[in-house]
Amino acid sequence: AQDVLNLNDTYFKSRAEGLGDEAKRRIMLGTYTLSSGYYDAYYKKAMEVRALIRKDFDEAFKQVDLIITPTSPTTAFKLGEKEQDPIQMYLADIFTAGANLAGIPGISVPCGFSKEGLPIGMQILAKQNGESLILSLSQAFESKTAEESWRKASLKV
């Protein structure tokens, strides 16, 4: 916002105007979860589940160097299409949530388009401190697919 008066005004306006409804909804859910009386019921249990997820990834990375998955269970949806359905919005993140909870690096790389012309992403995950490996693979994939028609189409978007 260009009509800010000072730093506090900038903070206030960026929080009020700069966050979409979905970001605000997630902040409110997080605040509720950490509130008095709900900490043990939700947060403590979530931390236990987080430890189990991290353990599963640690076990997987004893067998493989990288895990490649779709970024999302569906292709992208049209802008604003799911705004009135928060559950569908959360489910769109389901494949990226595990890496976030486990604290491992991941990257999403465009890898094509649906029949409807909506982008498809490929997620590459590595063990902790494996950023150089996922960046190398991402760069190699993008270099090898640079001449693909879908890649050229994505650059025009």
N, C-alpha and C positions, 0 to 999 in steps of 0.2 A: 504494500500500500504506500502510495506516495505522500499521503497526508498525515504522516506520523510526526509527533512532536518531540519525542525523546526515546531512549532505549526501552523503557517500560512500556511505552505506547506501541513500539515495534513488536515487543514480545506479545502483548495482549492481542494486537490485531493479527499477528501471524498465527496465533493459536485459534482465534475465533474465525478468521477468514481463510486461513491457509490449510486447514484440515477438512477433508471431506467427511460425509456422514459415516462412512465405514470406519475410518480411522478414529473418529470420536466414539463410535459404538464400542470398538475394541478397547479404547482407553477406559471407558466407563466399566466394562466387564472386568478389566484388570484391577481397577480401583475397588470394585465391589468384592472381588475375590480376596484382596488383601485387607479388607476392612475387619474390624474387631468382630470376633464371633465366627467368622468364616475362614480365618487363616488356617486353622487346623483341618477343617473339613475340606478345603479346596487346595490351598497352596501347599501344605505339607504333603498331601496325597499326590499332587502334581509333581513335586520334587522326587518322590519315590518312583513314580512312573518315568520321569526323566532319566533317573539313574539306570533303570532297566533298558530304556531305549539306547542310551549311550553304551551299555554293556553289549547289546545286540550288534551295534555298529562295530565295536571293537572286535567282536568275534568274527564278523564278516570280513573285516580288513586283515585278519590273519590269513584269509584264503585268497583275497583279491586286492589289487592296488586301487582300483576305481570301481564305483558303482554308477551305472548309467540308467536313468529312468526318464519317463516323460516328465516334464515340468508340472503338468496339470493332467487330471484324469479326462479332461475334455479339451477341445480346441478353445481358443479365446472366444468369449462371448462379446456381443456388441456393447459398446460403451453405454452404460446406464441400464442395460437389459436386466440385471439381477439386483438392482438397488432395493427393491421391495422384498427381497428374499435373502435375508442375512445368512441363513443356513447354506444356501447355494454358494454364496460368496466365500464362506469359510471352507466349504468342501473343495473349492477351486485351489486352495492352498495346501491340500492334504499331503501331496508328495514333497513339498518343501518344508513342512513342519518338522519332520523327523530330524533333518540335518540341523535345523535351528535349535531344536531341543537338545540334541547331542553335542552341539558346539563344534560341528565339523564344517569344513569349507565346501561350498558348492557353487556352481555357476550354471546359468541357463543360457543355452545357445540356440538361436533360431535354426530349425532344421527342415522347414517346409511350410506348406499351407494346406488347409483343408479344401475340400471341393468348393466350399463357400468363400474361399479366399481369406480365411482367418488363419493367423499364425499358429504354428506348432513349435513348442520348445522342447529341447533335450536338456536334461539336468545331469551334470557330472559331479559326483561326490568323491571326496578323498578323506583319508584319516586326518586327524589334527596335524597341522603344519604341512599339509599336502597341497598347499596353494600352487606351488610351482608346477606340480604334475597336472593339475586340472587346467591351469592356464596354458601349458604346453599342448595338451590334447585339444583344448578349445581352439587354439591358434592353428594347429595342424588340420583340424576338421574344417575350419573356415577357409584355410588355404586350398584344401583339396576340393572344396565345393564352390569355390569362387566363380567358376564358369557355369555352374548349374543355373537353369532358368529361374528356379524359385529364389535363389540367392539374389540374382539381379533384380527380381521383382521386389524383394524385401528392401533393397536399397532405395527404391523409388518411393516407398511408403513414408 
